[in-house]
């Protein structure tokens, strides 16, 4: 754009005059820009509400939507130093006496008949090959390790540790021994050298130079224990029997008591209730916000005249009430509230409503449908009929429960809001179409303003030229009159 200089002949500040004239011309464009900003704020408000609903839906699925959360078990040990345990929902409530006579230990390989210097360096590239047997004697297949020329004992140890052999390797510089320890425990662990190249290299590390079982083995141990007097073994210290996960820690005797983990179930329900209350509170506040019609989005010129704090307070009022009384959100809330009063066939009429297990709506009308928990009543229901409580939330196989109904209601509301505001993946919404139309009008109007501004400049430049000619004529006449004296 070329520089425009005006007023040299007339003495008028044409640049300021044009800017003032354009301010009036820009008023419709400012209103369009304000409308665009309002639509973008409204779209963002809708999407924030959908984010709340989506988060609630996900939490429902992870908490009360998982039947396993209603059948959790707890296990207490009279001697947790010897045995600790946990249980899944399939375990029956019982007491188990366990005696640990031996804990499982891993096998090690160190050949004390030979030693290897701490300055050892591999003389060439080699690929080592081993067959690995786990602690139960099951082959894990042939595993290989690549050794490079120039590798020292530190890098060789790292190669073993990072391989698929399932071993920990280190070099004992004091005894000048290379040591391998199997990561898993059990008496049947084995490392078998597969070829002469591997045998030769392991010989350089202080082991016998032969194909077959690696020399220097100290066999691992199986865990040995009794359960209610029955003696048995396992290759590891952690194992499961009938839904109970045992962890043997040391020799000793312990009584293990398996029972219902009511605390975990209560916590799942409490987590849902808190999230539900948080969600409906945020939505109720949004659809109940006051609408300040005199506060429209600030133009860039208006913002310049305000302090940062003043602009912030103005924006707060301008953004308020954009979703006031929105039907999609208010209907969504009403749908969720109604579902929470639904009767579900649990097979026990004593526990077929949420209120019967201690979950009800707050009596304070200002809470607008928030839930409250009578924990004693909930715990009694879980203790007396945990299966009925689970069915109340998750259905009985033929009839869906509160969870599915809630999630379907939430998803229906989300779809309706997306039709208005779209989402990060979808822009085909009513607000998107409205924004596109406003953007087109803004583009057209901006193009028109350029033409209007050019016209003003042409008119003032024509005036300047006329003034210039008049000044020149005046000067000429003055010169002629002066010349006649």
KOLTOR-990603 format. One record per residue (C-alpha): residue number from 1; z, y, x; residue in one letter. Coordinates in steps of 0.2 Angstrom, whole numbers. Last residue first. Example, Ala and Ser with C-alpha at 12.3 -4.5 7.8 and 13.67 -1.06 7.14 Angstrom:
residues 2
2/36/-5/68/S
1/39/-22/62/A
***
This chain:
residues 485
485/-50/245/14/X
484/-63/233/9/X
483/-57/219/20/X
482/-41/218/11/X
481/-50/215/-5/X
480/-60/201/2/X
479/-45/193/11/X
478/-36/193/-5/X
477/-50/186/-14/X
476/-52/172/-2/X
475/-33/168/-2/X
474/-34/167/-21/X
473/-48/156/-20/X
472/-40/144/-8/X
471/-24/144/-18/X
470/-34/140/-34/X
469/-43/126/-24/X
468/-26/119/-18/X
467/-19/120/-36/X
466/-33/110/-42/X
465/-32/97/-29/X
464/-13/96/-32/X
463/-17/93/-51/X
462/-29/80/-47/X
461/-16/72/-35/X
460/-4/73/-50/X
459/-16/64/-61/X
458/-20/51/-49/X
457/-2/48/-45/X
456/2/46/-63/X
455/-13/34/-65/X
454/-7/23/-50/X
453/10/22/-58/X
452/3/16/-75/X
451/-8/3/-66/X
450/7/-4/-56/X
449/17/-4/-72/X
448/3/-14/-81/X
447/5/-28/-68/X
446/23/-28/-70/X
445/21/-30/-88/X
444/10/-45/-87/X
443/22/-54/-75/X
442/37/-50/-86/X
441/27/-56/-101/X
440/23/-72/-92/X
439/41/-74/-86/X
438/47/-72/-104/X
437/35/-86/-110/X
436/41/-98/-97/X
435/59/-94/-101/X
434/56/-98/-119/X
433/48/-114/-114/X
432/62/-119/-103/X
431/75/-114/-116/X
430/66/-126/-128/X
429/66/-140/-116/X
428/52/-149/-105/X
427/61/-145/-88/X
426/67/-163/-85/X
425/74/-169/-68/X
424/88/-156/-65/X
423/92/-156/-83/X
422/84/-149/-99/X
421/92/-135/-109/X
420/88/-137/-127/X
419/82/-155/-128/X
418/95/-159/-114/X
417/108/-153/-126/X
416/103/-165/-140/X
415/101/-179/-127/X
414/119/-176/-120/X
413/126/-176/-138/X
412/118/-193/-141/X
411/125/-199/-125/X
410/143/-194/-129/X
409/142/-203/-146/X
408/135/-219/-138/X
407/149/-218/-125/X
406/162/-216/-139/X
405/156/-230/-149/X
404/155/-241/-134/X
403/172/-238/-129/X
402/180/-238/-147/X
401/175/-256/-149/X
400/159/-265/-154/X
399/160/-279/-167/X
398/153/-296/-164/X
397/160/-300/-147/X
396/178/-293/-151/X
395/176/-275/-146/X
394/180/-266/-130/X
393/194/-253/-134/X
392/202/-262/-148/X
391/197/-278/-140/X
390/208/-274/-125/X
389/223/-269/-135/X
388/221/-286/-145/X
387/221/-296/-129/X
386/236/-287/-122/X
385/246/-292/-137/X
384/265/-291/-135/X
383/266/-284/-117/X
382/252/-272/-120/X
381/258/-267/-137/X
380/276/-264/-130/X
379/268/-254/-116/X
378/259/-243/-128/X
377/274/-239/-139/X
376/284/-235/-124/X
375/270/-224/-117/X
374/268/-214/-133/X
373/252/-206/-127/X
372/244/-189/-133/X
371/226/-185/-137/X
370/219/-167/-138/X
369/211/-163/-155/X
368/212/-145/-156/X
367/227/-142/-145/X
366/231/-126/-156/X
365/234/-138/-170/X
364/249/-145/-162/X
363/251/-162/-170/X
362/242/-169/-154/X
361/231/-183/-159/X
360/236/-201/-156/X
359/238/-215/-143/X
358/254/-226/-146/X
357/246/-243/-149/X
356/246/-242/-167/X
355/238/-224/-166/X
354/223/-232/-157/X
353/220/-242/-173/X
352/218/-261/-175/X
351/234/-267/-167/X
350/245/-274/-181/X
349/230/-280/-190/X
348/228/-293/-176/X
347/210/-301/-174/X
346/205/-285/-165/X
345/194/-278/-180/X
344/192/-260/-175/X
343/198/-246/-187/X
342/191/-229/-182/X
341/202/-214/-179/X
340/196/-211/-161/X
339/178/-212/-168/X
338/181/-197/-179/X
337/187/-186/-164/X
336/171/-191/-154/X
335/160/-186/-169/X
334/169/-170/-171/X
333/167/-165/-153/X
332/148/-169/-153/X
331/146/-159/-169/X
330/154/-144/-160/X
329/143/-147/-145/X
328/127/-148/-155/X
327/131/-135/-167/X
326/135/-121/-154/X
325/148/-110/-162/X
324/148/-99/-146/X
323/136/-105/-133/X
322/132/-88/-125/X
321/149/-82/-130/X
320/154/-74/-113/X
319/141/-71/-100/X
318/140/-52/-102/X
317/159/-51/-103/X
316/161/-60/-86/X
315/146/-50/-79/X
314/155/-34/-83/X
313/171/-39/-75/X
312/161/-44/-59/X
311/152/-28/-59/X
310/168/-18/-60/X
309/175/-28/-46/X
308/160/-26/-35/X
307/160/-7/-39/X
306/147/0/-51/X
305/132/12/-49/X
304/122/-1/-39/X
303/124/-13/-53/X
302/115/-2/-65/X
301/100/0/-54/X
300/99/-19/-51/X
299/100/-22/-70/X
298/116/-28/-77/X
297/116/-42/-90/X
296/120/-36/-107/X
295/138/-31/-113/X
294/137/-22/-130/X
293/135/-39/-139/X
292/152/-45/-132/X
291/153/-63/-139/X
290/170/-71/-139/X
289/171/-89/-133/X
288/175/-102/-145/X
287/160/-114/-141/X
286/165/-113/-122/X
285/184/-114/-125/X
284/181/-130/-136/X
283/170/-137/-123/X
282/183/-135/-109/X
281/197/-142/-120/X
280/186/-156/-125/X
279/183/-161/-107/X
278/201/-160/-101/X
277/208/-169/-115/X
276/195/-184/-113/X
275/199/-184/-94/X
274/218/-184/-97/X
273/216/-198/-110/X
272/205/-209/-99/X
271/217/-207/-84/X
270/231/-212/-95/X
269/222/-227/-101/X
268/218/-233/-84/X
267/237/-229/-78/X
266/243/-239/-93/X
265/233/-254/-88/X
264/239/-253/-70/X
263/257/-252/-75/X
262/255/-267/-86/X
261/252/-278/-72/X
260/254/-295/-81/X
259/264/-307/-71/X
258/263/-319/-55/X
257/280/-322/-46/X
256/279/-329/-28/X
255/294/-338/-21/X
254/293/-337/-2/X
253/297/-348/13/X
252/294/-345/31/X
251/281/-346/46/X
250/271/-330/48/X
249/258/-319/39/X
248/250/-330/26/X
247/239/-319/14/X
246/236/-327/-3/X
245/224/-322/-17/X
244/228/-330/-34/X
243/214/-333/-46/X
242/217/-352/-46/X
241/218/-353/-27/X
240/211/-340/-15/X
239/212/-338/4/X
238/218/-327/18/X
237/226/-336/33/X
236/210/-345/38/X
235/205/-363/41/X
234/216/-369/27/X
233/228/-383/26/X
232/238/-393/12/X
231/255/-399/8/X
230/260/-400/-11/X
229/279/-395/-13/X
228/276/-381/-25/X
227/262/-375/-13/X
226/265/-381/5/X
225/258/-374/21/X
224/247/-377/36/X
223/235/-363/42/X
222/222/-371/54/X
221/224/-368/72/X
220/211/-363/85/X
219/206/-374/100/X
218/209/-368/118/X
217/192/-369/126/X
216/189/-367/144/X
215/172/-374/144/X
214/158/-370/132/X
213/153/-385/122/X
212/135/-391/127/X
211/124/-387/142/X
210/132/-385/159/X
209/138/-373/172/X
208/156/-373/169/X
207/163/-355/165/X
206/167/-341/178/X
205/154/-328/172/X
204/141/-334/184/X
203/143/-351/176/X
202/139/-343/159/X
201/123/-337/167/X
200/118/-354/173/X
199/122/-362/156/X
198/112/-349/146/X
197/97/-352/157/X
196/100/-370/156/X
195/99/-371/137/X
194/109/-372/121/X
193/127/-368/126/X
192/139/-373/111/X
191/153/-361/105/X
190/165/-370/93/X
189/178/-366/79/X
188/184/-382/71/X
187/203/-378/72/X
186/203/-362/62/X
185/202/-343/64/X
184/188/-330/63/X
183/185/-318/77/X
182/183/-331/90/X
181/190/-325/107/X
180/180/-325/123/X
179/188/-321/140/X
178/180/-317/157/X
177/193/-320/171/X
176/197/-311/187/X
175/216/-313/184/X
174/220/-294/186/X
173/202/-289/181/X
172/204/-297/164/X
171/186/-295/157/X
170/184/-294/138/X
169/175/-302/124/X
168/178/-303/105/X
167/168/-316/96/X
166/158/-317/80/X
165/142/-324/89/X
164/131/-311/80/X
163/131/-299/95/X
162/140/-283/97/X
161/155/-290/105/X
160/144/-301/117/X
159/134/-286/122/X
158/149/-275/124/X
157/157/-288/136/X
156/140/-288/146/X
155/141/-269/147/X
154/158/-270/154/X
153/155/-284/166/X
152/140/-276/174/X
151/122/-276/168/X
150/110/-273/182/X
149/96/-284/175/X
148/98/-285/156/X
147/107/-297/145/X
146/100/-301/128/X
145/111/-311/117/X
144/105/-325/105/X
143/113/-335/90/X
142/108/-352/84/X
141/115/-357/67/X
140/132/-353/58/X
139/137/-371/59/X
138/151/-376/48/X
137/166/-383/57/X
136/179/-374/46/X
135/183/-362/59/X
134/165/-357/61/X
133/153/-366/72/X
132/141/-356/83/X
131/126/-363/92/X
130/122/-352/108/X
129/107/-345/116/X
128/106/-332/130/X
127/91/-321/134/X
126/90/-315/152/X
125/85/-300/162/X
124/89/-302/180/X
123/103/-300/194/X
122/117/-297/182/X
121/131/-287/192/X
120/148/-294/197/X
119/159/-281/205/X
118/175/-287/196/X
117/172/-304/204/X
116/172/-319/193/X
115/185/-333/193/X
114/184/-352/191/X
113/196/-366/186/X
112/204/-354/174/X
111/190/-356/162/X
110/193/-344/147/X
109/188/-348/129/X
108/198/-344/114/X
107/200/-352/97/X
106/207/-341/82/X
105/224/-344/74/X
104/229/-350/57/X
103/248/-349/52/X
102/259/-364/53/X
101/273/-371/42/X
100/271/-358/28/X
99/282/-363/13/X
98/277/-358/-4/X
97/286/-359/-21/X
96/275/-352/-35/X
95/281/-344/-51/X
94/269/-342/-66/X
93/259/-330/-76/X
92/241/-337/-76/X
91/228/-331/-65/X
90/211/-327/-72/X
89/214/-308/-72/X
88/215/-307/-53/X
87/230/-310/-42/X
86/237/-303/-26/X
85/248/-311/-13/X
84/259/-308/2/X
83/267/-322/12/X
82/279/-323/27/X
81/285/-305/28/X
80/283/-303/10/X
79/298/-315/7/X
78/303/-314/-12/X
77/285/-311/-16/X
76/279/-301/-31/X
75/262/-303/-39/X
74/254/-292/-51/X
73/240/-296/-63/X
72/226/-286/-72/X
71/221/-291/-89/X
70/217/-274/-97/X
69/207/-267/-83/X
68/197/-283/-83/X
67/190/-277/-99/X
66/181/-263/-91/X
65/177/-248/-102/X
64/195/-242/-102/X
63/193/-237/-84/X
62/176/-236/-75/X
61/165/-235/-91/X
60/176/-221/-98/X
59/175/-212/-82/X
58/156/-212/-82/X
57/156/-206/-100/X
56/168/-192/-96/X
55/158/-187/-81/X
54/142/-186/-92/X
53/151/-176/-105/X
52/157/-163/-91/X
51/140/-162/-84/X
50/133/-160/-101/X
49/144/-145/-103/X
48/138/-138/-86/X
47/120/-140/-92/X
46/123/-130/-108/X
45/131/-116/-98/X
44/117/-116/-85/X
43/104/-115/-99/X
42/114/-100/-107/X
41/115/-91/-90/X
40/96/-94/-87/X
39/92/-87/-105/X
38/103/-72/-102/X
37/95/-68/-86/X
36/78/-69/-94/X
35/83/-58/-108/X
34/90/-45/-95/X
33/73/-46/-86/X
32/64/-43/-102/X
31/75/-28/-106/X
30/72/-21/-89/X
29/53/-23/-92/X
28/55/-13/-108/X
27/64/1/-99/X
26/52/1/-84/X
25/41/15/-92/X
24/56/27/-93/X
23/60/24/-75/X
22/42/26/-70/X
21/43/44/-76/X
20/58/47/-64/X
19/49/38/-50/X
18/33/49/-53/X
17/43/65/-53/X
16/53/60/-37/X
15/37/56/-28/X
14/29/73/-35/X
13/42/84/-27/X
12/33/100/-32/X
11/28/113/-19/X
10/11/114/-27/X
9/0/113/-12/X
8/10/101/-2/X
7/17/92/-17/X
6/11/75/-14/X
5/11/62/0/X
4/7/44/-4/X
3/7/31/10/X
2/-5/17/8/X
1/0/0/0/X
***
